[in-house]
Amino acid sequence: MTNYATAIRAALEQHLAAMTPTLSTAYANEDFDPPANDTPYQRVSVLFGQPGGGENGASFVAQGAMMVRLLYPAKAGWGAALERAAAVQAHFRRGLAVPGDGLVVTISLTPEIGREDIDDGRFSLPLTIWFHTHISA
């Protein structure tokens, strides 16, 4: 298995990329040119929390959140962005097991839809997808 953080990130990003219809995606620290302002896209980052359960040997639970920020044309209403947010929630349903390189990432909770905003001239709707993974030594 590769580094567990790399494996978790890859599993979650691959699962997101499998959604249809697809959206152009800006991944953390990768080259990306945003599409025209009338075309939606998404930005993705993965945040890791403090590992848990390590008091019983070298095994532990890696946990964190994948943040998906949906960016849609401004002044076009909520409809399309909320439809996509609901699709992301269904695609990452609570309890889903996402296989990765030598591990399984479990979606801990139903993804949260956060507070909307205007980001760089676009309507922005964030989602938080909580996950955990058992890492064996």
BELNOR-V22382 format. One record per pair of residues at least 4 apart in sequence whose ideal C-beta (glycine too) atoms are under 6 Angstrom apart, sorted by sequence separation. I is the first residue (numbers start at 1). GAP is how many residues later the second one is. D is the distance in whole Angstrom. If there is no record, write none. Layout:
i=<I/I>
gap=<GAP/GAP>
d=<D/D>
This chain:
i=<2/35/78/2/99/100/119/1/26/35/54/53/97/98/117/53/72/51/52/72/97/116/24/51/70/96/114/94/49/70/113/49/92/94/48/94/111/112/23/24/25/26/27/28/47/23/47/111/23/25/92/46/109/45/89/108/108/44/107/108/42/43/105/106/42/85/105/41/103/40/38/9/92/88/85/81/85/81/74/74/74/71/72/71/12/69/70/69/4/68/67/65/66/65/63/61/62/19/61/62/60/59/59/58/15/11/11/7/7/11/7/8/2/1/1/8/4>
gap=<4/4/4/5/5/5/5/6/6/6/6/7/7/7/7/8/8/9/9/9/9/9/11/11/11/11/12/13/14/14/14/15/15/15/16/16/16/16/17/17/17/17/17/17/17/18/18/18/19/19/19/20/21/22/22/22/23/24/24/24/26/26/26/26/28/28/28/30/30/32/35/37/37/39/40/42/42/44/47/48/49/51/51/53/54/55/55/57/58/59/61/63/63/65/69/71/71/72/73/73/75/77/78/79/83/87/89/93/94/94/96/97/99/100/101/125/131>
d=<5/4/5/5/6/6/4/6/4/6/4/5/5/4/5/5/6/4/4/4/6/5/6/6/5/4/4/6/5/6/6/5/5/6/4/5/5/4/6/4/5/4/5/5/5/6/5/5/5/6/5/5/5/5/5/4/6/6/6/5/6/4/5/6/5/5/5/5/5/5/5/5/5/5/6/6/6/5/6/6/5/4/5/5/5/6/5/5/6/5/6/5/4/5/4/5/5/5/6/5/5/5/5/3/5/5/3/5/4/5/6/5/5/5/3/6/5>
